[in-house]
Amino acid sequence: MLSLTGSQRDCSTGSKQAPFNLGATLIFLYAVIHTFMASRFTAMSQARRQAHQERIRLGEAREATGDLLAGVYHFLGEVGVVFGL
């Protein structure tokens, strides 16, 4: 009968956990990148909102409308959103 030593058992268990660890690492990497990109998303949101206000002022857009992409950028500009996704 073949018996596994302690280190061989650890290796076989580690290979089963590898996909989980890879997924967790990728989520963590996304969270770190998102943290540094949040201010850029916020700036892009403000630029879109100002451009939309200018279109309203020129009569190219109705006042009751909003810029969907500005809202998406604003949402992504929140640092805590990465924990909700």
N, C-alpha and C positions, 0 to 999 in steps of 0.2 A: 504494500500500500504506500502511495506517495504522500508524504507529509510536507506541508509548507512551513518554512521558518517564519519568524515574526516579520522580517523585512520583506519577504516575498508576499505575505498577506497584505502588508501595507501597500505594496506596489499594485496588487490586483484591486484593492479598494480605491486607490488613487485614480486608476484609469476609469472607474465607474463615476467618479466625482468630477472628472475633467470637463465634461460638457457644462455642468452646473457652474464650476469655477470660471470657465470661459465666459459664460453668460453674465455672471456677477461682475467680472472684470470689465466687460464691455459696458455694462450699465454704469459702473463707477467712472469709467473713462468718459462716457457721455455726460455725466453729472459734472465732472471737473471742467470739461470743455464748455458746457452750457453756462457754468458760473462765470467764466471769463468772457463769454459772448453776450451775456445778458444786457450789458450797457449798450452794446452795438444794436441789439434788437430794439431797445428803448429809443435810441436815437433814430432808427429807421421808422419807428412808429410815429414819433413826433414829426418827422419830415413828411410822412404820408398824410398826417392830419392837417398840417399846415398847407400842403398842396391842395388838399380837398377843400379847405376853407377858402383858398384863393379861387378855386373853380366855382364855388358858391358865389363868391363876390363878383366874379365875371359873368355869372348867369349860366355857366355851363353845367351846373349841377343844382339839384333842388336842396333846399336847406334841411329838409327832413331826412335826407339820405346820409349814410355814413360810409366810410371806407373800410371794407371788410378786411383787407390786408393790413391796414393800420391796427385793427383790433387783434389780429393774429400776432403781429409783431409785439404789441403791448403784452399779450398773454405770454409770449415766449421771453419777454424781458423780465418777467418775475422769476427770481432765482428759485423760489420754492416750488415752482411748477414741475420741476424735474422729478420731485418725489410723488407727485400726483399722476404722472404718466407712467 
